[in-house]
């Protein structure tokens, strides 16, 4: 009997001590503030790294022209596909992000519409290999169906959509280029012709805005003129 009473008293004392010790807050060692470390040569926050390139998969939707400008503002350009494995990677990421319609890439024939002369962005860099689905590209008699898109209905193979349609978009940029909100010389995909570069930031901004205004006015002549003095 005495053993039972002793055991009960011991249990009560243990519980009392444990409750008292929890209420007495120990001195925790806190983390000191430190800025997030980005690996040298890595991609900015929110970008995905693949094969020495950085990719941004948008959550918002813009038409092709404004998506192009948004990518420039982030120090990149609409994605251009140079190799098959890169195309496979981007299509895979489109499925992961679950784009309902699709996502813009830089492919377009805005400057030479409906002549099967496809280029990347507003540059003279032609596209030599394609991932068209079925009988694409299908041209339309009316509307500005001159821009390439990773199309969900085609399992994100390429499709021609109206450039004025709002869709998700994918930006690309090389590694080791610091993030910036300025419109710098990385508007067009790598491989500029030797000596080609954009004008200064102020001119770039005005040039790209002028391009968008010209396109929205559907003035092909004005657009071609702007293209000539934008790239030097």
PyMOL CGO cylinders between C-alpha atoms (Angstrom):
from pymol import cmd
from pymol.cgo import CYLINDER

trace = [
    CYLINDER, 0.00, 0.00, 0.00, 2.81, 2.35, 0.91, 0.3, 1, 1, 1, 1, 1, 1,
    CYLINDER, 2.81, 2.35, 0.91, 4.50, 1.51, -2.41, 0.3, 1, 1, 1, 1, 1, 1,
    CYLINDER, 4.50, 1.51, -2.41, 1.37, 2.50, -4.36, 0.3, 1, 1, 1, 1, 1, 1,
    CYLINDER, 1.37, 2.50, -4.36, 1.07, 5.81, -2.49, 0.3, 1, 1, 1, 1, 1, 1,
    CYLINDER, 1.07, 5.81, -2.49, 4.74, 6.53, -3.07, 0.3, 1, 1, 1, 1, 1, 1,
    CYLINDER, 4.74, 6.53, -3.07, 4.40, 5.84, -6.81, 0.3, 1, 1, 1, 1, 1, 1,
    CYLINDER, 4.40, 5.84, -6.81, 1.41, 8.19, -7.07, 0.3, 1, 1, 1, 1, 1, 1,
    CYLINDER, 1.41, 8.19, -7.07, 3.26, 10.97, -5.24, 0.3, 1, 1, 1, 1, 1, 1,
    CYLINDER, 3.26, 10.97, -5.24, 6.30, 10.50, -7.50, 0.3, 1, 1, 1, 1, 1, 1,
    CYLINDER, 6.30, 10.50, -7.50, 4.16, 10.70, -10.66, 0.3, 1, 1, 1, 1, 1, 1,
    CYLINDER, 4.16, 10.70, -10.66, 2.43, 13.86, -9.42, 0.3, 1, 1, 1, 1, 1, 1,
    CYLINDER, 2.43, 13.86, -9.42, 5.75, 15.48, -8.62, 0.3, 1, 1, 1, 1, 1, 1,
    CYLINDER, 5.75, 15.48, -8.62, 7.14, 14.60, -12.07, 0.3, 1, 1, 1, 1, 1, 1,
    CYLINDER, 7.14, 14.60, -12.07, 4.14, 16.13, -13.85, 0.3, 1, 1, 1, 1, 1, 1,
    CYLINDER, 4.14, 16.13, -13.85, 4.37, 19.28, -11.73, 0.3, 1, 1, 1, 1, 1, 1,
    CYLINDER, 4.37, 19.28, -11.73, 8.06, 19.69, -12.52, 0.3, 1, 1, 1, 1, 1, 1,
    CYLINDER, 8.06, 19.69, -12.52, 7.54, 19.11, -16.28, 0.3, 1, 1, 1, 1, 1, 1,
    CYLINDER, 7.54, 19.11, -16.28, 4.72, 21.67, -16.42, 0.3, 1, 1, 1, 1, 1, 1,
    CYLINDER, 4.72, 21.67, -16.42, 6.77, 24.18, -14.47, 0.3, 1, 1, 1, 1, 1, 1,
    CYLINDER, 6.77, 24.18, -14.47, 9.81, 23.65, -16.74, 0.3, 1, 1, 1, 1, 1, 1,
    CYLINDER, 9.81, 23.65, -16.74, 7.71, 24.22, -19.93, 0.3, 1, 1, 1, 1, 1, 1,
    CYLINDER, 7.71, 24.22, -19.93, 6.42, 27.50, -18.56, 0.3, 1, 1, 1, 1, 1, 1,
    CYLINDER, 6.42, 27.50, -18.56, 9.96, 28.62, -17.90, 0.3, 1, 1, 1, 1, 1, 1,
    CYLINDER, 9.96, 28.62, -17.90, 11.09, 29.66, -21.40, 0.3, 1, 1, 1, 1, 1, 1,
    CYLINDER, 11.09, 29.66, -21.40, 14.71, 28.76, -22.12, 0.3, 1, 1, 1, 1, 1, 1,
    CYLINDER, 14.71, 28.76, -22.12, 16.95, 31.12, -24.06, 0.3, 1, 1, 1, 1, 1, 1,
    CYLINDER, 16.95, 31.12, -24.06, 16.69, 30.07, -27.69, 0.3, 1, 1, 1, 1, 1, 1,
    CYLINDER, 16.69, 30.07, -27.69, 19.51, 30.87, -30.08, 0.3, 1, 1, 1, 1, 1, 1,
    CYLINDER, 19.51, 30.87, -30.08, 18.05, 32.92, -32.93, 0.3, 1, 1, 1, 1, 1, 1,
    CYLINDER, 18.05, 32.92, -32.93, 19.25, 33.00, -36.51, 0.3, 1, 1, 1, 1, 1, 1,
    CYLINDER, 19.25, 33.00, -36.51, 21.08, 36.16, -37.41, 0.3, 1, 1, 1, 1, 1, 1,
    CYLINDER, 21.08, 36.16, -37.41, 19.82, 37.94, -40.52, 0.3, 1, 1, 1, 1, 1, 1,
    CYLINDER, 19.82, 37.94, -40.52, 21.65, 37.07, -43.70, 0.3, 1, 1, 1, 1, 1, 1,
    CYLINDER, 21.65, 37.07, -43.70, 20.72, 37.88, -47.27, 0.3, 1, 1, 1, 1, 1, 1,
    CYLINDER, 20.72, 37.88, -47.27, 19.75, 34.93, -49.42, 0.3, 1, 1, 1, 1, 1, 1,
    CYLINDER, 19.75, 34.93, -49.42, 22.73, 33.53, -51.26, 0.3, 1, 1, 1, 1, 1, 1,
    CYLINDER, 22.73, 33.53, -51.26, 22.43, 32.98, -54.97, 0.3, 1, 1, 1, 1, 1, 1,
    CYLINDER, 22.43, 32.98, -54.97, 24.99, 30.59, -56.37, 0.3, 1, 1, 1, 1, 1, 1,
    CYLINDER, 24.99, 30.59, -56.37, 27.38, 32.41, -58.68, 0.3, 1, 1, 1, 1, 1, 1,
    CYLINDER, 27.38, 32.41, -58.68, 26.13, 32.00, -62.20, 0.3, 1, 1, 1, 1, 1, 1,
    CYLINDER, 26.13, 32.00, -62.20, 22.75, 30.79, -61.00, 0.3, 1, 1, 1, 1, 1, 1,
    CYLINDER, 22.75, 30.79, -61.00, 19.32, 32.04, -62.03, 0.3, 1, 1, 1, 1, 1, 1,
    CYLINDER, 19.32, 32.04, -62.03, 17.36, 34.80, -60.29, 0.3, 1, 1, 1, 1, 1, 1,
    CYLINDER, 17.36, 34.80, -60.29, 14.63, 33.85, -57.84, 0.3, 1, 1, 1, 1, 1, 1,
    CYLINDER, 14.63, 33.85, -57.84, 11.64, 32.32, -59.58, 0.3, 1, 1, 1, 1, 1, 1,
    CYLINDER, 11.64, 32.32, -59.58, 13.59, 31.28, -62.68, 0.3, 1, 1, 1, 1, 1, 1,
    CYLINDER, 13.59, 31.28, -62.68, 14.39, 27.67, -63.57, 0.3, 1, 1, 1, 1, 1, 1,
    CYLINDER, 14.39, 27.67, -63.57, 17.88, 26.67, -64.64, 0.3, 1, 1, 1, 1, 1, 1,
    CYLINDER, 17.88, 26.67, -64.64, 18.44, 24.25, -67.49, 0.3, 1, 1, 1, 1, 1, 1,
    CYLINDER, 18.44, 24.25, -67.49, 21.49, 23.68, -69.68, 0.3, 1, 1, 1, 1, 1, 1,
    CYLINDER, 21.49, 23.68, -69.68, 23.19, 26.97, -68.76, 0.3, 1, 1, 1, 1, 1, 1,
    CYLINDER, 23.19, 26.97, -68.76, 20.03, 28.96, -69.40, 0.3, 1, 1, 1, 1, 1, 1,
    CYLINDER, 20.03, 28.96, -69.40, 17.35, 30.46, -67.15, 0.3, 1, 1, 1, 1, 1, 1,
    CYLINDER, 17.35, 30.46, -67.15, 13.62, 30.14, -67.86, 0.3, 1, 1, 1, 1, 1, 1,
    CYLINDER, 13.62, 30.14, -67.86, 10.67, 32.07, -66.48, 0.3, 1, 1, 1, 1, 1, 1,
    CYLINDER, 10.67, 32.07, -66.48, 7.24, 30.43, -66.72, 0.3, 1, 1, 1, 1, 1, 1,
    CYLINDER, 7.24, 30.43, -66.72, 4.62, 33.14, -66.27, 0.3, 1, 1, 1, 1, 1, 1,
    CYLINDER, 4.62, 33.14, -66.27, 1.52, 33.04, -64.12, 0.3, 1, 1, 1, 1, 1, 1,
    CYLINDER, 1.52, 33.04, -64.12, -0.03, 36.06, -65.81, 0.3, 1, 1, 1, 1, 1, 1,
    CYLINDER, -0.03, 36.06, -65.81, -1.28, 36.32, -69.39, 0.3, 1, 1, 1, 1, 1, 1,
    CYLINDER, -1.28, 36.32, -69.39, -0.34, 38.89, -72.03, 0.3, 1, 1, 1, 1, 1, 1,
    CYLINDER, -0.34, 38.89, -72.03, -0.55, 39.20, -75.78, 0.3, 1, 1, 1, 1, 1, 1,
    CYLINDER, -0.55, 39.20, -75.78, 2.59, 38.24, -77.70, 0.3, 1, 1, 1, 1, 1, 1,
    CYLINDER, 2.59, 38.24, -77.70, 3.88, 41.81, -78.07, 0.3, 1, 1, 1, 1, 1, 1,
    CYLINDER, 3.88, 41.81, -78.07, 3.47, 42.75, -74.43, 0.3, 1, 1, 1, 1, 1, 1,
    CYLINDER, 3.47, 42.75, -74.43, 4.87, 39.40, -73.33, 0.3, 1, 1, 1, 1, 1, 1,
    CYLINDER, 4.87, 39.40, -73.33, 7.97, 40.21, -75.40, 0.3, 1, 1, 1, 1, 1, 1,
    CYLINDER, 7.97, 40.21, -75.40, 8.32, 43.53, -73.60, 0.3, 1, 1, 1, 1, 1, 1,
    CYLINDER, 8.32, 43.53, -73.60, 7.79, 41.96, -70.19, 0.3, 1, 1, 1, 1, 1, 1,
    CYLINDER, 7.79, 41.96, -70.19, 10.61, 39.51, -70.83, 0.3, 1, 1, 1, 1, 1, 1,
    CYLINDER, 10.61, 39.51, -70.83, 12.88, 42.38, -71.86, 0.3, 1, 1, 1, 1, 1, 1,
    CYLINDER, 12.88, 42.38, -71.86, 12.03, 44.21, -68.65, 0.3, 1, 1, 1, 1, 1, 1,
    CYLINDER, 12.03, 44.21, -68.65, 13.24, 41.16, -66.72, 0.3, 1, 1, 1, 1, 1, 1,
    CYLINDER, 13.24, 41.16, -66.72, 16.54, 41.08, -68.60, 0.3, 1, 1, 1, 1, 1, 1,
    CYLINDER, 16.54, 41.08, -68.60, 15.60, 38.33, -71.03, 0.3, 1, 1, 1, 1, 1, 1,
    CYLINDER, 15.60, 38.33, -71.03, 13.47, 37.62, -74.09, 0.3, 1, 1, 1, 1, 1, 1,
    CYLINDER, 13.47, 37.62, -74.09, 10.69, 35.29, -75.15, 0.3, 1, 1, 1, 1, 1, 1,
    CYLINDER, 10.69, 35.29, -75.15, 12.10, 31.78, -75.29, 0.3, 1, 1, 1, 1, 1, 1,
    CYLINDER, 12.10, 31.78, -75.29, 13.74, 30.70, -78.54, 0.3, 1, 1, 1, 1, 1, 1,
    CYLINDER, 13.74, 30.70, -78.54, 14.29, 27.01, -79.15, 0.3, 1, 1, 1, 1, 1, 1,
    CYLINDER, 14.29, 27.01, -79.15, 17.65, 25.97, -80.56, 0.3, 1, 1, 1, 1, 1, 1,
    CYLINDER, 17.65, 25.97, -80.56, 17.79, 22.26, -79.73, 0.3, 1, 1, 1, 1, 1, 1,
    CYLINDER, 17.79, 22.26, -79.73, 15.41, 19.34, -79.46, 0.3, 1, 1, 1, 1, 1, 1,
    CYLINDER, 15.41, 19.34, -79.46, 16.16, 18.60, -75.80, 0.3, 1, 1, 1, 1, 1, 1,
    CYLINDER, 16.16, 18.60, -75.80, 15.46, 22.23, -74.93, 0.3, 1, 1, 1, 1, 1, 1,
    CYLINDER, 15.46, 22.23, -74.93, 12.08, 21.95, -76.64, 0.3, 1, 1, 1, 1, 1, 1,
    CYLINDER, 12.08, 21.95, -76.64, 11.34, 18.76, -74.69, 0.3, 1, 1, 1, 1, 1, 1,
    CYLINDER, 11.34, 18.76, -74.69, 12.26, 20.48, -71.42, 0.3, 1, 1, 1, 1, 1, 1,
    CYLINDER, 12.26, 20.48, -71.42, 10.06, 23.52, -72.05, 0.3, 1, 1, 1, 1, 1, 1,
    CYLINDER, 10.06, 23.52, -72.05, 7.10, 21.35, -73.13, 0.3, 1, 1, 1, 1, 1, 1,
    CYLINDER, 7.10, 21.35, -73.13, 7.51, 19.30, -69.94, 0.3, 1, 1, 1, 1, 1, 1,
    CYLINDER, 7.51, 19.30, -69.94, 7.52, 22.45, -67.81, 0.3, 1, 1, 1, 1, 1, 1,
    CYLINDER, 7.52, 22.45, -67.81, 4.41, 23.72, -69.60, 0.3, 1, 1, 1, 1, 1, 1,
    CYLINDER, 4.41, 23.72, -69.60, 2.61, 20.56, -68.54, 0.3, 1, 1, 1, 1, 1, 1,
    CYLINDER, 2.61, 20.56, -68.54, 3.83, 20.96, -64.95, 0.3, 1, 1, 1, 1, 1, 1,
    CYLINDER, 3.83, 20.96, -64.95, 2.56, 24.54, -64.84, 0.3, 1, 1, 1, 1, 1, 1,
    CYLINDER, 2.56, 24.54, -64.84, -0.68, 23.33, -66.40, 0.3, 1, 1, 1, 1, 1, 1,
    CYLINDER, -0.68, 23.33, -66.40, -1.14, 26.12, -68.94, 0.3, 1, 1, 1, 1, 1, 1,
    CYLINDER, -1.14, 26.12, -68.94, -4.76, 25.87, -70.07, 0.3, 1, 1, 1, 1, 1, 1,
    CYLINDER, -4.76, 25.87, -70.07, -4.32, 27.32, -73.56, 0.3, 1, 1, 1, 1, 1, 1,
    CYLINDER, -4.32, 27.32, -73.56, -0.60, 27.39, -74.02, 0.3, 1, 1, 1, 1, 1, 1,
    CYLINDER, -0.60, 27.39, -74.02, 2.44, 29.64, -73.67, 0.3, 1, 1, 1, 1, 1, 1,
    CYLINDER, 2.44, 29.64, -73.67, 4.09, 32.07, -76.08, 0.3, 1, 1, 1, 1, 1, 1,
    CYLINDER, 4.09, 32.07, -76.08, 7.52, 31.48, -77.52, 0.3, 1, 1, 1, 1, 1, 1,
    CYLINDER, 7.52, 31.48, -77.52, 9.49, 33.99, -79.60, 0.3, 1, 1, 1, 1, 1, 1,
    CYLINDER, 9.49, 33.99, -79.60, 8.63, 32.38, -82.95, 0.3, 1, 1, 1, 1, 1, 1,
    CYLINDER, 8.63, 32.38, -82.95, 6.76, 34.72, -85.31, 0.3, 1, 1, 1, 1, 1, 1,
    CYLINDER, 6.76, 34.72, -85.31, 6.46, 35.96, -88.89, 0.3, 1, 1, 1, 1, 1, 1,
    CYLINDER, 6.46, 35.96, -88.89, 5.10, 39.39, -87.96, 0.3, 1, 1, 1, 1, 1, 1,
    CYLINDER, 5.10, 39.39, -87.96, 7.48, 41.25, -90.27, 0.3, 1, 1, 1, 1, 1, 1,
    CYLINDER, 7.48, 41.25, -90.27, 6.85, 38.90, -93.22, 0.3, 1, 1, 1, 1, 1, 1,
    CYLINDER, 6.85, 38.90, -93.22, 3.39, 37.46, -92.55, 0.3, 1, 1, 1, 1, 1, 1,
    CYLINDER, 3.39, 37.46, -92.55, 2.10, 34.30, -94.19, 0.3, 1, 1, 1, 1, 1, 1,
    CYLINDER, 2.10, 34.30, -94.19, 5.27, 33.65, -96.19, 0.3, 1, 1, 1, 1, 1, 1,
    CYLINDER, 5.27, 33.65, -96.19, 6.72, 30.86, -94.06, 0.3, 1, 1, 1, 1, 1, 1,
    CYLINDER, 6.72, 30.86, -94.06, 9.60, 33.11, -93.02, 0.3, 1, 1, 1, 1, 1, 1,
    CYLINDER, 9.60, 33.11, -93.02, 9.73, 32.49, -89.29, 0.3, 1, 1, 1, 1, 1, 1,
    CYLINDER, 9.73, 32.49, -89.29, 12.14, 34.39, -87.04, 0.3, 1, 1, 1, 1, 1, 1,
    CYLINDER, 12.14, 34.39, -87.04, 12.87, 34.71, -83.33, 0.3, 1, 1, 1, 1, 1, 1,
    CYLINDER, 12.87, 34.71, -83.33, 11.53, 37.90, -81.76, 0.3, 1, 1, 1, 1, 1, 1,
    CYLINDER, 11.53, 37.90, -81.76, 12.07, 41.11, -83.72, 0.3, 1, 1, 1, 1, 1, 1,
    CYLINDER, 12.07, 41.11, -83.72, 15.38, 39.91, -85.14, 0.3, 1, 1, 1, 1, 1, 1,
    CYLINDER, 15.38, 39.91, -85.14, 16.63, 38.55, -88.43, 0.3, 1, 1, 1, 1, 1, 1,
    CYLINDER, 16.63, 38.55, -88.43, 17.59, 35.28, -86.77, 0.3, 1, 1, 1, 1, 1, 1,
    CYLINDER, 17.59, 35.28, -86.77, 15.60, 32.63, -88.68, 0.3, 1, 1, 1, 1, 1, 1,
    CYLINDER, 15.60, 32.63, -88.68, 14.18, 29.46, -87.22, 0.3, 1, 1, 1, 1, 1, 1,
    CYLINDER, 14.18, 29.46, -87.22, 15.56, 26.42, -89.03, 0.3, 1, 1, 1, 1, 1, 1,
    CYLINDER, 15.56, 26.42, -89.03, 13.97, 23.57, -87.08, 0.3, 1, 1, 1, 1, 1, 1,
    CYLINDER, 13.97, 23.57, -87.08, 10.36, 23.38, -85.96, 0.3, 1, 1, 1, 1, 1, 1,
    CYLINDER, 10.36, 23.38, -85.96, 8.05, 21.37, -83.76, 0.3, 1, 1, 1, 1, 1, 1,
    CYLINDER, 8.05, 21.37, -83.76, 4.80, 22.02, -85.61, 0.3, 1, 1, 1, 1, 1, 1,
    CYLINDER, 4.80, 22.02, -85.61, 1.93, 19.69, -84.79, 0.3, 1, 1, 1, 1, 1, 1,
    CYLINDER, 1.93, 19.69, -84.79, 0.03, 18.01, -87.61, 0.3, 1, 1, 1, 1, 1, 1,
    CYLINDER, 0.03, 18.01, -87.61, -0.51, 20.38, -90.55, 0.3, 1, 1, 1, 1, 1, 1,
    CYLINDER, -0.51, 20.38, -90.55, 0.67, 23.48, -88.71, 0.3, 1, 1, 1, 1, 1, 1,
    CYLINDER, 0.67, 23.48, -88.71, 1.35, 26.27, -89.45, 0.3, 1, 1, 1, 1, 1, 1,
    CYLINDER, 1.35, 26.27, -89.45, -2.23, 26.93, -90.54, 0.3, 1, 1, 1, 1, 1, 1,
    CYLINDER, -2.23, 26.93, -90.54, -2.63, 30.45, -91.90, 0.3, 1, 1, 1, 1, 1, 1,
    CYLINDER, -2.63, 30.45, -91.90, -5.81, 32.47, -91.60, 0.3, 1, 1, 1, 1, 1, 1,
    CYLINDER, -5.81, 32.47, -91.60, -7.17, 34.94, -94.13, 0.3, 1, 1, 1, 1, 1, 1,
    CYLINDER, -7.17, 34.94, -94.13, -8.18, 37.33, -91.37, 0.3, 1, 1, 1, 1, 1, 1,
    CYLINDER, -8.18, 37.33, -91.37, -6.57, 38.24, -88.06, 0.3, 1, 1, 1, 1, 1, 1,
    CYLINDER, -6.57, 38.24, -88.06, -2.98, 38.41, -86.89, 0.3, 1, 1, 1, 1, 1, 1,
    CYLINDER, -2.98, 38.41, -86.89, -2.24, 34.69, -86.67, 0.3, 1, 1, 1, 1, 1, 1,
    CYLINDER, -2.24, 34.69, -86.67, 1.50, 35.16, -86.87, 0.3, 1, 1, 1, 1, 1, 1,
    CYLINDER, 1.50, 35.16, -86.87, 2.89, 34.07, -83.49, 0.3, 1, 1, 1, 1, 1, 1,
    CYLINDER, 2.89, 34.07, -83.49, 4.05, 30.70, -82.23, 0.3, 1, 1, 1, 1, 1, 1,
    CYLINDER, 4.05, 30.70, -82.23, 2.75, 29.09, -79.07, 0.3, 1, 1, 1, 1, 1, 1,
    CYLINDER, 2.75, 29.09, -79.07, 3.22, 25.86, -77.14, 0.3, 1, 1, 1, 1, 1, 1,
    CYLINDER, 3.22, 25.86, -77.14, -0.34, 24.62, -77.55, 0.3, 1, 1, 1, 1, 1, 1,
    CYLINDER, -0.34, 24.62, -77.55, -1.95, 22.50, -74.84, 0.3, 1, 1, 1, 1, 1, 1,
    CYLINDER, -1.95, 22.50, -74.84, -4.33, 20.68, -77.21, 0.3, 1, 1, 1, 1, 1, 1,
    CYLINDER, -4.33, 20.68, -77.21, -1.25, 19.53, -79.13, 0.3, 1, 1, 1, 1, 1, 1,
    CYLINDER, -1.25, 19.53, -79.13, 0.55, 18.35, -75.98, 0.3, 1, 1, 1, 1, 1, 1,
    CYLINDER, 0.55, 18.35, -75.98, 2.47, 21.63, -76.16, 0.3, 1, 1, 1, 1, 1, 1,
    CYLINDER, 2.47, 21.63, -76.16, 3.82, 21.09, -79.64, 0.3, 1, 1, 1, 1, 1, 1,
    CYLINDER, 3.82, 21.09, -79.64, 3.87, 24.29, -81.68, 0.3, 1, 1, 1, 1, 1, 1,
    CYLINDER, 3.87, 24.29, -81.68, 0.80, 26.05, -83.02, 0.3, 1, 1, 1, 1, 1, 1,
    CYLINDER, 0.80, 26.05, -83.02, 0.08, 29.42, -84.68, 0.3, 1, 1, 1, 1, 1, 1,
    CYLINDER, 0.08, 29.42, -84.68, -2.13, 31.72, -82.62, 0.3, 1, 1, 1, 1, 1, 1,
    CYLINDER, -2.13, 31.72, -82.62, -3.37, 35.29, -82.89, 0.3, 1, 1, 1, 1, 1, 1,
    CYLINDER, -3.37, 35.29, -82.89, -0.62, 37.59, -81.62, 0.3, 1, 1, 1, 1, 1, 1,
    CYLINDER, -0.62, 37.59, -81.62, -3.24, 39.76, -79.92, 0.3, 1, 1, 1, 1, 1, 1,
    CYLINDER, -3.24, 39.76, -79.92, -4.61, 36.85, -77.89, 0.3, 1, 1, 1, 1, 1, 1,
    CYLINDER, -4.61, 36.85, -77.89, -3.59, 36.81, -74.22, 0.3, 1, 1, 1, 1, 1, 1,
    CYLINDER, -3.59, 36.81, -74.22, -1.70, 33.70, -73.14, 0.3, 1, 1, 1, 1, 1, 1,
    CYLINDER, -1.70, 33.70, -73.14, 0.90, 32.64, -70.65, 0.3, 1, 1, 1, 1, 1, 1,
    CYLINDER, 0.90, 32.64, -70.65, 4.46, 33.13, -71.83, 0.3, 1, 1, 1, 1, 1, 1,
    CYLINDER, 4.46, 33.13, -71.83, 7.98, 31.87, -71.26, 0.3, 1, 1, 1, 1, 1, 1,
    CYLINDER, 7.98, 31.87, -71.26, 11.05, 34.08, -70.92, 0.3, 1, 1, 1, 1, 1, 1,
    CYLINDER, 11.05, 34.08, -70.92, 14.64, 33.01, -71.34, 0.3, 1, 1, 1, 1, 1, 1,
    CYLINDER, 14.64, 33.01, -71.34, 17.97, 34.53, -70.35, 0.3, 1, 1, 1, 1, 1, 1,
    CYLINDER, 17.97, 34.53, -70.35, 21.59, 33.40, -70.13, 0.3, 1, 1, 1, 1, 1, 1,
    CYLINDER, 21.59, 33.40, -70.13, 23.26, 32.65, -66.83, 0.3, 1, 1, 1, 1, 1, 1,
    CYLINDER, 23.26, 32.65, -66.83, 25.43, 35.28, -65.11, 0.3, 1, 1, 1, 1, 1, 1,
    CYLINDER, 25.43, 35.28, -65.11, 23.44, 38.29, -66.33, 0.3, 1, 1, 1, 1, 1, 1,
    CYLINDER, 23.44, 38.29, -66.33, 22.25, 40.31, -63.32, 0.3, 1, 1, 1, 1, 1, 1,
    CYLINDER, 22.25, 40.31, -63.32, 18.52, 40.84, -63.01, 0.3, 1, 1, 1, 1, 1, 1,
    CYLINDER, 18.52, 40.84, -63.01, 17.38, 44.29, -64.10, 0.3, 1, 1, 1, 1, 1, 1,
    CYLINDER, 17.38, 44.29, -64.10, 14.27, 46.27, -64.76, 0.3, 1, 1, 1, 1, 1, 1,
    CYLINDER, 14.27, 46.27, -64.76, 15.98, 48.26, -67.51, 0.3, 1, 1, 1, 1, 1, 1,
    CYLINDER, 15.98, 48.26, -67.51, 15.51, 47.46, -71.16, 0.3, 1, 1, 1, 1, 1, 1,
    CYLINDER, 15.51, 47.46, -71.16, 19.00, 46.37, -72.01, 0.3, 1, 1, 1, 1, 1, 1,
    CYLINDER, 19.00, 46.37, -72.01, 20.70, 44.79, -74.98, 0.3, 1, 1, 1, 1, 1, 1,
    CYLINDER, 20.70, 44.79, -74.98, 19.43, 41.28, -74.34, 0.3, 1, 1, 1, 1, 1, 1,
    CYLINDER, 19.43, 41.28, -74.34, 16.12, 41.76, -76.09, 0.3, 1, 1, 1, 1, 1, 1,
    CYLINDER, 16.12, 41.76, -76.09, 16.85, 39.32, -78.85, 0.3, 1, 1, 1, 1, 1, 1,
    CYLINDER, 16.85, 39.32, -78.85, 18.06, 35.74, -78.38, 0.3, 1, 1, 1, 1, 1, 1,
    CYLINDER, 18.06, 35.74, -78.38, 21.88, 35.28, -78.05, 0.3, 1, 1, 1, 1, 1, 1,
    CYLINDER, 21.88, 35.28, -78.05, 23.59, 34.97, -81.45, 0.3, 1, 1, 1, 1, 1, 1,
    CYLINDER, 23.59, 34.97, -81.45, 23.26, 38.57, -82.59, 0.3, 1, 1, 1, 1, 1, 1,
    CYLINDER, 23.26, 38.57, -82.59, 25.20, 39.21, -85.72, 0.3, 1, 1, 1, 1, 1, 1,
    CYLINDER, 25.20, 39.21, -85.72, 28.65, 40.53, -84.88, 0.3, 1, 1, 1, 1, 1, 1,
    CYLINDER, 28.65, 40.53, -84.88, 28.44, 44.20, -84.06, 0.3, 1, 1, 1, 1, 1, 1,
    CYLINDER, 28.44, 44.20, -84.06, 24.67, 44.19, -83.59, 0.3, 1, 1, 1, 1, 1, 1,
    CYLINDER, 24.67, 44.19, -83.59, 23.34, 45.56, -80.35, 0.3, 1, 1, 1, 1, 1, 1,
    CYLINDER, 23.34, 45.56, -80.35, 20.45, 47.63, -79.13, 0.3, 1, 1, 1, 1, 1, 1,
    CYLINDER, 20.45, 47.63, -79.13, 20.71, 51.36, -78.59, 0.3, 1, 1, 1, 1, 1, 1,
    CYLINDER, 20.71, 51.36, -78.59, 20.88, 52.83, -75.09, 0.3, 1, 1, 1, 1, 1, 1,
    CYLINDER, 20.88, 52.83, -75.09, 18.24, 52.02, -72.47, 0.3, 1, 1, 1, 1, 1, 1,
    CYLINDER, 18.24, 52.02, -72.47, 16.16, 55.13, -73.10, 0.3, 1, 1, 1, 1, 1, 1,
    CYLINDER, 16.16, 55.13, -73.10, 16.04, 54.43, -76.82, 0.3, 1, 1, 1, 1, 1, 1,
    CYLINDER, 16.04, 54.43, -76.82, 15.29, 50.73, -76.24, 0.3, 1, 1, 1, 1, 1, 1,
    CYLINDER, 15.29, 50.73, -76.24, 12.26, 51.52, -74.13, 0.3, 1, 1, 1, 1, 1, 1,
    CYLINDER, 12.26, 51.52, -74.13, 10.90, 53.93, -76.69, 0.3, 1, 1, 1, 1, 1, 1,
    CYLINDER, 10.90, 53.93, -76.69, 11.68, 51.52, -79.52, 0.3, 1, 1, 1, 1, 1, 1,
    CYLINDER, 11.68, 51.52, -79.52, 9.83, 48.61, -77.98, 0.3, 1, 1, 1, 1, 1, 1,
    CYLINDER, 9.83, 48.61, -77.98, 6.87, 50.75, -76.99, 0.3, 1, 1, 1, 1, 1, 1,
    CYLINDER, 6.87, 50.75, -76.99, 6.76, 52.08, -80.54, 0.3, 1, 1, 1, 1, 1, 1,
    CYLINDER, 6.76, 52.08, -80.54, 6.80, 48.53, -81.88, 0.3, 1, 1, 1, 1, 1, 1,
    CYLINDER, 6.80, 48.53, -81.88, 3.83, 47.61, -79.74, 0.3, 1, 1, 1, 1, 1, 1,
    CYLINDER, 3.83, 47.61, -79.74, 1.90, 50.72, -80.75, 0.3, 1, 1, 1, 1, 1, 1,
    CYLINDER, 1.90, 50.72, -80.75, 2.67, 50.07, -84.40, 0.3, 1, 1, 1, 1, 1, 1,
    CYLINDER, 2.67, 50.07, -84.40, 1.52, 46.47, -84.15, 0.3, 1, 1, 1, 1, 1, 1,
    CYLINDER, 1.52, 46.47, -84.15, -1.64, 47.37, -82.30, 0.3, 1, 1, 1, 1, 1, 1,
    CYLINDER, -1.64, 47.37, -82.30, -2.38, 49.87, -85.07, 0.3, 1, 1, 1, 1, 1, 1,
    CYLINDER, -2.38, 49.87, -85.07, -1.65, 47.03, -87.50, 0.3, 1, 1, 1, 1, 1, 1,
    CYLINDER, -1.65, 47.03, -87.50, 0.73, 49.24, -89.43, 0.3, 1, 1, 1, 1, 1, 1,
    CYLINDER, 0.73, 49.24, -89.43, 3.12, 46.78, -91.05, 0.3, 1, 1, 1, 1, 1, 1,
    CYLINDER, 3.12, 46.78, -91.05, 5.04, 49.53, -92.88, 0.3, 1, 1, 1, 1, 1, 1,
    CYLINDER, 5.04, 49.53, -92.88, 5.64, 51.44, -89.67, 0.3, 1, 1, 1, 1, 1, 1,
    CYLINDER, 5.64, 51.44, -89.67, 6.68, 48.23, -87.91, 0.3, 1, 1, 1, 1, 1, 1,
    CYLINDER, 6.68, 48.23, -87.91, 9.28, 47.44, -90.58, 0.3, 1, 1, 1, 1, 1, 1,
    CYLINDER, 9.28, 47.44, -90.58, 10.68, 50.98, -90.30, 0.3, 1, 1, 1, 1, 1, 1,
    CYLINDER, 10.68, 50.98, -90.30, 10.95, 50.68, -86.52, 0.3, 1, 1, 1, 1, 1, 1,
    CYLINDER, 10.95, 50.68, -86.52, 12.65, 47.30, -86.88, 0.3, 1, 1, 1, 1, 1, 1,
    CYLINDER, 12.65, 47.30, -86.88, 15.34, 48.80, -89.13, 0.3, 1, 1, 1, 1, 1, 1,
    CYLINDER, 15.34, 48.80, -89.13, 16.36, 51.50, -86.64, 0.3, 1, 1, 1, 1, 1, 1,
    CYLINDER, 16.36, 51.50, -86.64, 15.88, 49.41, -83.49, 0.3, 1, 1, 1, 1, 1, 1,
    CYLINDER, 15.88, 49.41, -83.49, 18.65, 46.90, -84.36, 0.3, 1, 1, 1, 1, 1, 1,
    CYLINDER, 18.65, 46.90, -84.36, 21.92, 48.49, -85.44, 0.3, 1, 1, 1, 1, 1, 1,
]
cmd.load_cgo(trace, "trace")
